[in-house]
């Protein structure tokens, strides 16, 4: 039964785009060395290409002569429930869909999005790891993967407004910009809301948050369940339409940016004329156009570096914007990690991995490599534009007893405002 | 056995039959993929898809094969990169600029060009053979490659290795009567041609799909592919 749902999904998802890339694979294995999970843990099953096995088998056995022949000769078996359970562990607990493999593959195969499709099949088969499924269910029923109810959300916004003397307009009619935050920020990094509010206010932005479209995180997208992905984005789009805003600003969250900016228009109806941008882009625009001014060298002194988030930098293209700002904030003490930019290594917490308890040891093993990169340049602080990365950094740095400080870009900019 | 007769058969009917299977098979594969359906991309661009595609090919065809060390992953995969790169270089140069091969191209297309000097082609062929042996050893020992390698991949290797090695033996007039080794060379080439459309060796065609897809995706998002 499970296998049937997964197979149906795979066959439905297999168009020319998927098939051409599956055919292009030469089985060279180079992608393995791109994968931080393989590098850290050495399990050959973590090779990105191996994560595509269920999709490849479904495709070949249904669409190709070679696949049918292999099946007839008994060289390859049909997918079974236990196969899928096995791959559920591999693709949810040892993959952050960071897509570094695609940038290393000599053939240029987009392995990340293909792994996303493998997840789609597993989600259809009901084989999402327990913790991830629970969080998704909370987002579906309560409206937030962390279980933040409407009431809690309001209280929290009020508290942040008081605590940091921030001005956060709620459901403001006539606003131009809808700012959507993550539950992670709201519950774990509440100051980030205040910092962003401060920047928006300083820039004279006519903005609001919405009590209906209040969650930008998309656990449906982590699971790769298309129905839920659409539902969670629909809530925000609906709020945007009701408020009549011109643009949605995605807060510091990678997967949400990937979903809203690069996926939504292809899987659902996006309100026409609605602009979708990331907070990093917006802050950079404000600074470039002089709507906000930041103090030069405000953070000079301690070595600070920038962590490239997969979905915002490597896949979102916002590579230079944060660097330009950091070079103003810390002109002499800003230092790059290696590798960086498109080739940077994922922190290990993305793609839903951080919400899965069973994946904790994988997550820490991967982070150890990131920690080495930080230590190589004697970083004392690290800045990033994704709260999910930030959660992974804060948790893992504590795990390894490191004193490196973690900052969000909004935080540094807000503190340096003049 | 009458090897003259076998040679006549393998350079004539067998070769032409194999070519037809190869071409028809590849067209079938191509058409099949194209008609599986392609979704339209409705997402707004941030950068240029075209520039991404161009950079993707420049990197894929010029930079990575010749200066692979620009990639950090090169260090952990040096063997695959160097032996794989040298193998492809050897394959293309020997196939296109070997004197005897130019005669085949001439008989097929009616045009010919200047060959590379025989000693160079000879060295290149040796490089190809050595690369193939290194790649085989790597495939037998690397844990990821062992996991990925099933029977079809071994067949791929064998069917590429045999034409290389028989061609080399033939050129040096070693061990076998000329008709015998020439026939074997041709028979193995024919087997290879027939095998390609059924195997991953068809990657030479799908390379252009995946490289374009990757370039366009990266270009669209304003990152370097």
Contacts between the chains, C-beta under 8 A, distances in Angstrom:
chain1	res1	chain2	res2	distance
A	14	B	36	6.8
A	15	B	36	5.2
A	15	B	37	4.4
A	15	B	38	6.0
A	15	B	39	6.1
A	16	B	33	5.3
A	16	B	34	6.1
A	16	B	35	7.7
A	16	B	36	4.3
A	16	B	37	5.9
A	16	B	38	4.6
A	17	B	38	6.0
A	17	B	39	6.7
A	17	B	213	6.8
A	19	B	32	8.0
A	19	B	33	5.3
A	19	B	36	5.1
A	20	B	33	5.0
A	20	B	206	5.6
A	20	B	209	3.7
A	20	B	210	6.6
A	20	B	213	7.2
A	21	B	206	7.6
A	21	B	209	6.8
A	21	B	210	4.9
A	21	B	213	6.4
A	23	B	29	7.4
A	23	B	33	6.7
A	23	B	200	7.7
A	23	B	202	6.7
A	23	B	203	7.3
A	23	B	206	4.3
A	23	B	209	7.7
A	24	B	203	5.6
A	24	B	206	3.7
A	24	B	207	5.9
A	24	B	209	6.1
A	24	B	210	3.9
A	25	B	200	6.9
A	25	B	203	7.3
A	26	B	200	5.9
A	26	B	203	4.8
A	27	B	145	7.5
A	27	B	148	4.7
A	27	B	149	6.6
A	27	B	153	5.9
A	27	B	200	6.4
A	28	B	80	5.7
A	28	B	84	6.6
A	29	B	77	7.9
A	29	B	80	6.9
A	29	B	142	6.5
A	29	B	144	4.4
A	29	B	145	4.8
A	29	B	148	6.0
A	30	B	73	6.5
A	30	B	77	5.1
A	30	B	80	5.9
A	30	B	81	7.6
A	32	B	144	4.4
A	33	B	73	4.7
A	33	B	76	4.1
A	33	B	77	5.3
A	34	B	73	5.5
A	38	B	144	7.5
A	39	B	76	7.9
A	42	B	143	7.8
A	44	B	143	4.2
A	44	B	144	4.5
A	44	B	146	7.4
A	44	B	147	4.6
A	45	B	147	6.9
A	47	B	144	4.6
A	47	B	147	7.1
A	47	B	148	7.2
A	49	B	148	6.5
A	50	B	144	7.5
A	50	B	147	6.2
A	50	B	148	6.8
A	63	B	32	7.2
A	63	B	36	7.3
A	64	B	32	7.9
A	65	B	198	6.6
A	66	B	152	7.3
A	66	B	198	5.2
A	66	B	199	6.9
A	69	B	198	7.8
A	70	B	152	7.7
A	75	B	150	7.0
A	75	B	151	6.1
A	76	B	150	7.7
A	102	B	214	6.1
A	103	B	218	7.8
A	103	B	225	7.1
A	104	B	71	6.8
A	104	B	73	4.8
A	105	B	210	7.7
A	105	B	214	7.6
A	106	B	60	7.0
A	106	B	64	6.4
A	106	B	84	7.9
A	107	B	203	6.8
A	107	B	206	7.6
A	107	B	207	5.6
A	107	B	210	4.6
A	107	B	211	6.6
A	108	B	56	6.0
A	108	B	60	6.4
A	108	B	210	4.8
A	108	B	211	4.4
A	108	B	213	6.9
A	108	B	214	3.2
A	108	B	215	6.8
A	108	B	225	6.9
A	109	B	210	4.8
A	109	B	214	7.1
A	110	B	210	7.6
A	110	B	213	6.0
A	110	B	214	5.9
A	110	B	217	6.2
A	261	B	43	7.6
A	262	B	43	5.7
A	262	B	221	7.1
A	263	B	43	7.4
A	264	B	43	7.7
A	265	B	42	4.4
A	265	B	43	4.6
A	265	B	44	7.2
A	266	B	39	6.8
A	266	B	41	6.5
A	266	B	42	5.6
A	266	B	43	5.8
A	313	B	223	7.9
A	314	B	223	6.4
A	315	B	221	6.0
A	315	B	223	7.1
A	316	B	221	6.5
A	317	B	46	5.2
A	317	B	47	6.4
A	317	B	221	4.4
A	317	B	222	3.6
A	317	B	223	5.0
A	319	B	223	6.6
A	338	B	72	7.9
A	339	B	72	5.2
A	341	B	224	7.9
A	342	B	218	7.9
A	342	B	223	5.2
A	342	B	224	5.5
A	343	B	71	8.0
A	343	B	72	6.2
